[in-house]
């Protein structure tokens, strides 16, 4: 009885071991390739529980998600102007045909990366050779990336891979070239600045000269108008004086004498030497009433 139990236990254990060796699971992030004696028999892309023939068949898994290929060091390319530029780029790719991928590169991701990197670098070298520094830095950068993605994808399909994206992270001049470019740019900016300063100084002198001329014209016109107004005023004043004093010549003579006295004796220290019988003292000798002379 015990021997039968032992046999039964051995059979059950064997069945369980064989069953365990026959089962395998596929993750949703992976492809599974079932091999039989080194030949691909099945390609599983859906997640779940699957079975294989133990000891005869084996399973290998490959990444289904997008993989990023990022270069550690920037590559040096030459533009149409024969200038060197440093290009830092990355590639995003994924496996779309795991069977062809295994046949082409043996399922080795390192070999696939090398193949893709060589394809993209060759394409970038060709595209940069057609364009100037300005084009590759800003002008046609998006166009270059799109064209490179399309070209690289055609070659990548031959190994069962899809190129999702090709991006240029950084495009810049080498240090020895950028220093020379910066110095040339600085010299050009200084030349432009000096030219603008010269033009500004010339324009300022022109404005000052025009302002001085306008000032002289305005002052001359104002002086002319002032003299004209003054002459007209003097003429009117003389006419008024002549009309007023013409009505009484004696009063006019008296007024003129008073003005002469006022002008002659403005200060207490003023001294005038004159003959007392002079006409200058004519109105001082008059009593101012009845025309009698003072004694």
C-alpha positions as CSV (number, residue, x, y, z in Angstrom):
1,X,0.0,0.0,0.0
2,X,2.8,2.4,0.9
3,X,4.6,1.7,-2.3
4,X,1.5,2.5,-4.3
5,X,1.2,5.8,-2.4
6,X,4.9,6.5,-3.1
7,X,4.4,5.9,-6.8
8,X,1.3,8.0,-6.9
9,X,3.1,10.8,-5.1
10,X,5.9,10.6,-7.5
11,X,3.6,10.7,-10.5
12,X,1.7,13.7,-9.1
13,X,5.0,15.5,-8.3
14,X,6.2,14.8,-11.9
15,X,3.0,16.0,-13.4
16,X,3.2,19.2,-11.3
17,X,6.8,19.8,-12.3
18,X,6.0,19.2,-16.0
19,X,3.0,21.5,-15.7
20,X,5.0,24.2,-14.0
21,X,7.7,23.9,-16.7
22,X,5.0,24.1,-19.4
23,X,3.4,27.3,-18.1
24,X,4.7,30.9,-18.5
25,X,3.1,34.4,-18.3
26,X,3.4,37.3,-20.7
27,X,3.6,40.8,-19.2
28,X,1.7,43.6,-20.9
29,X,5.0,45.5,-21.3
30,X,6.7,42.6,-23.2
31,X,6.7,40.4,-26.2
32,X,7.3,36.7,-25.8
33,X,9.0,34.5,-28.4
34,X,8.5,30.7,-28.1
35,X,11.5,28.8,-29.6
36,X,11.7,25.2,-30.5
37,X,15.2,23.9,-31.0
38,X,16.4,27.4,-31.8
39,X,13.5,28.2,-34.3
40,X,10.8,30.8,-33.6
41,X,7.5,29.0,-33.3
42,X,5.2,31.6,-31.8
43,X,5.1,35.3,-31.1
44,X,3.0,36.4,-28.2
45,X,2.1,40.1,-27.8
46,X,-1.0,39.8,-25.6
47,X,-0.6,39.5,-21.8
48,X,-1.8,36.3,-20.0
49,X,-1.0,32.7,-19.2
50,X,0.4,30.5,-21.9
51,X,1.9,27.0,-22.3
52,X,4.9,25.5,-24.0
53,X,6.4,22.0,-24.5
54,X,8.8,21.5,-21.6
55,X,12.4,20.7,-22.3
56,X,11.9,21.2,-26.1
57,X,10.6,24.8,-26.2
58,X,11.9,27.9,-24.4
59,X,10.7,31.5,-24.2
60,X,12.5,34.8,-24.5
61,X,11.1,38.2,-23.7
62,X,11.6,41.5,-25.4
63,X,10.6,45.0,-24.4
64,X,7.4,46.4,-25.9
65,X,7.7,49.9,-24.5
66,X,9.5,52.9,-26.1
67,X,13.2,52.8,-25.6
68,X,15.4,55.9,-25.5
69,X,18.8,56.0,-27.1
70,X,20.7,59.0,-25.7
71,X,24.3,59.6,-26.7
72,X,26.7,60.5,-23.9
73,X,28.8,62.7,-26.0
74,X,27.8,65.2,-28.8
75,X,28.7,64.3,-32.4
76,X,30.7,66.7,-34.6
77,X,29.2,67.5,-38.0
78,X,30.2,69.8,-40.8
79,X,27.7,72.3,-42.4
80,X,27.6,73.5,-46.0
81,X,29.8,76.5,-44.9
82,X,32.5,74.0,-43.8
83,X,32.0,74.9,-40.2
84,X,32.0,72.3,-37.4
85,X,29.0,72.1,-35.1
86,X,28.5,69.9,-32.0
87,X,25.1,68.1,-32.1
88,X,23.6,66.4,-29.0
89,X,20.6,64.2,-30.0
90,X,18.5,61.3,-28.9
91,X,16.4,58.6,-30.5
92,X,13.1,57.0,-29.3
93,X,12.4,53.6,-30.7
94,X,10.4,50.4,-30.0
95,X,10.2,46.9,-31.3
96,X,7.2,46.3,-33.6
97,X,8.2,42.9,-35.1
98,X,10.0,40.8,-32.4
99,X,10.5,37.9,-34.8
100,X,12.4,40.0,-37.4
101,X,14.1,41.9,-34.5
102,X,15.5,38.5,-33.2
103,X,16.6,37.4,-36.7
104,X,18.3,40.7,-37.6
105,X,20.2,41.5,-34.4
106,X,19.9,38.3,-32.4
107,X,17.6,40.0,-29.9
108,X,20.6,42.0,-28.7
109,X,19.6,45.5,-27.7
110,X,23.2,46.8,-27.8
111,X,23.5,45.7,-31.5
112,X,20.1,47.4,-32.2
113,X,21.3,50.6,-30.6
114,X,24.5,50.6,-32.6
115,X,22.6,50.0,-35.8
116,X,20.1,52.8,-35.1
117,X,22.8,55.2,-33.9
118,X,24.9,54.7,-37.1
119,X,21.8,55.2,-39.3
120,X,20.8,58.4,-37.6
121,X,24.3,59.8,-37.5
122,X,24.8,59.1,-41.2
123,X,21.5,60.9,-42.0
124,X,22.3,63.9,-39.8
125,X,25.7,64.2,-41.4
126,X,24.1,64.3,-44.8
127,X,21.4,66.8,-43.7
128,X,23.8,69.1,-42.0
129,X,26.1,69.1,-45.0
130,X,23.3,70.7,-47.0
131,X,22.5,73.5,-44.6
132,X,24.2,76.6,-43.0
133,X,24.8,77.1,-39.3
134,X,21.8,79.4,-39.0
135,X,19.6,76.7,-40.6
136,X,20.6,73.9,-38.4
137,X,20.5,76.0,-35.2
138,X,17.1,77.7,-35.7
139,X,15.9,78.1,-39.2
140,X,15.2,74.4,-40.3
141,X,15.7,72.5,-37.1
142,X,12.2,71.0,-36.9
143,X,12.4,70.1,-40.6
144,X,15.7,68.2,-40.1
145,X,14.3,66.2,-37.2
146,X,11.2,65.2,-39.1
147,X,13.2,64.2,-42.2
148,X,15.6,62.2,-40.0
149,X,12.8,60.4,-38.3
150,X,11.3,59.4,-41.6
151,X,14.6,58.2,-43.1
152,X,15.8,56.4,-40.0
153,X,12.4,54.7,-39.7
154,X,12.7,53.2,-43.2
155,X,16.0,51.5,-42.3
156,X,14.8,50.5,-38.8
157,X,11.9,48.6,-40.2
158,X,14.3,46.2,-41.7
159,X,15.3,45.0,-38.2
160,X,11.7,45.0,-36.8
161,X,12.0,48.4,-35.1
162,X,10.0,51.6,-35.4
163,X,11.6,55.1,-34.9
164,X,9.2,57.1,-32.9
165,X,11.2,60.3,-32.7
166,X,14.5,61.9,-33.4
167,X,15.4,65.0,-31.4
168,X,18.2,67.5,-31.5
169,X,18.7,68.6,-27.9
170,X,21.5,70.9,-28.5
171,X,23.3,72.3,-31.6
172,X,26.3,74.6,-30.9
173,X,29.7,75.6,-32.2
174,X,32.9,74.1,-30.8
175,X,34.7,76.2,-28.2
176,X,37.5,77.3,-30.6
177,X,35.0,78.3,-33.2
178,X,32.5,80.0,-30.9
179,X,35.2,82.2,-29.4
180,X,36.1,83.5,-32.8
181,X,32.5,84.0,-33.7
182,X,31.8,85.9,-30.5
183,X,34.8,88.1,-31.1
184,X,33.7,88.8,-34.6
185,X,30.2,89.5,-33.4
186,X,31.5,91.8,-30.7
187,X,33.7,93.7,-33.2
188,X,30.7,94.1,-35.5
189,X,28.5,95.4,-32.7
190,X,31.1,97.9,-31.7
191,X,31.4,99.1,-35.3
192,X,27.7,99.5,-35.6
193,X,27.6,101.3,-32.2
194,X,30.3,103.7,-33.3
195,X,28.6,104.3,-36.6
196,X,25.3,105.1,-34.8
197,X,27.1,107.4,-32.3
198,X,28.7,109.3,-35.2
199,X,25.4,109.6,-37.0
200,X,23.8,110.8,-33.7
201,X,26.5,113.4,-33.1
202,X,26.1,114.7,-36.7
203,X,22.3,114.8,-36.3
204,X,22.7,116.6,-32.9
205,X,25.0,119.2,-34.5
206,X,22.5,119.7,-37.3
207,X,19.7,120.2,-34.8
208,X,21.8,122.6,-32.7
209,X,22.7,124.7,-35.8
210,X,19.1,124.8,-36.9
211,X,17.9,125.8,-33.4
212,X,20.6,128.5,-33.2
213,X,19.5,129.8,-36.6
214,X,15.9,129.8,-35.6
215,X,16.7,131.6,-32.4
216,X,18.6,134.3,-34.3
217,X,15.7,134.7,-36.7
218,X,13.2,134.9,-33.8
219,X,15.3,137.4,-31.9
220,X,15.8,139.5,-35.0
221,X,12.1,139.4,-35.8
222,X,11.2,140.3,-32.2
223,X,13.7,143.2,-32.2
224,X,12.4,144.4,-35.5
225,X,8.8,144.2,-34.2
226,X,9.8,145.9,-30.9
227,X,11.5,148.7,-32.7
228,X,8.6,149.1,-35.0
229,X,6.1,149.2,-32.1
230,X,8.4,151.5,-30.2
231,X,8.7,153.8,-33.2
232,X,5.0,153.9,-33.7
233,X,4.6,154.6,-29.9
234,X,7.1,157.4,-30.0
235,X,5.4,158.8,-33.1
236,X,2.0,158.7,-31.4
237,X,3.5,160.2,-28.2
238,X,5.2,163.0,-30.2
239,X,1.9,163.7,-32.0
240,X,0.1,163.7,-28.7
241,X,2.7,166.0,-27.1
242,X,2.7,168.3,-30.1
243,X,-1.1,168.5,-30.1
244,X,-1.2,169.1,-26.3
245,X,1.6,171.6,-26.1
246,X,0.5,173.3,-29.3
247,X,-2.6,174.5,-27.6
248,X,-0.4,176.5,-25.1
249,X,3.2,177.2,-26.2
250,X,4.0,179.1,-23.0
251,X,2.9,176.2,-20.9
252,X,5.0,173.9,-23.0
253,X,8.1,176.1,-22.5
254,X,7.4,176.2,-18.8
255,X,7.1,172.4,-18.7
256,X,10.4,172.0,-20.6
257,X,12.1,174.3,-18.1
258,X,10.8,172.2,-15.2
259,X,12.1,169.1,-16.8
260,X,15.5,170.8,-17.3
261,X,15.6,171.9,-13.6
262,X,14.7,168.3,-12.5
263,X,17.4,166.8,-14.7
264,X,20.0,169.3,-13.5
265,X,19.4,169.2,-9.7
266,X,18.8,165.4,-9.1
267,X,21.4,165.3,-6.3
268,X,22.1,167.7,-3.4
269,X,25.8,167.8,-4.3
270,X,25.0,168.9,-7.9
271,X,26.5,172.3,-8.8
272,X,25.7,174.4,-11.8
273,X,27.7,177.5,-12.8
274,X,25.7,179.7,-15.0
275,X,25.0,183.4,-15.6
276,X,22.1,184.5,-13.3
277,X,20.7,186.5,-16.2
278,X,20.6,183.4,-18.4
279,X,17.3,182.2,-19.8
280,X,17.8,179.1,-17.8
281,X,16.4,180.9,-14.7
282,X,13.6,182.6,-16.7
283,X,10.8,180.9,-14.8
284,X,12.5,181.1,-11.4
285,X,12.6,184.9,-11.7
286,X,8.8,185.0,-12.4
287,X,6.3,185.3,-9.6
288,X,4.0,183.0,-11.5
289,X,1.2,185.6,-11.0
290,X,0.5,188.6,-13.2
291,X,3.8,188.1,-15.0
292,X,5.7,190.3,-12.4
293,X,9.4,189.7,-11.9
294,X,10.8,188.8,-8.5
295,X,12.9,191.4,-6.9
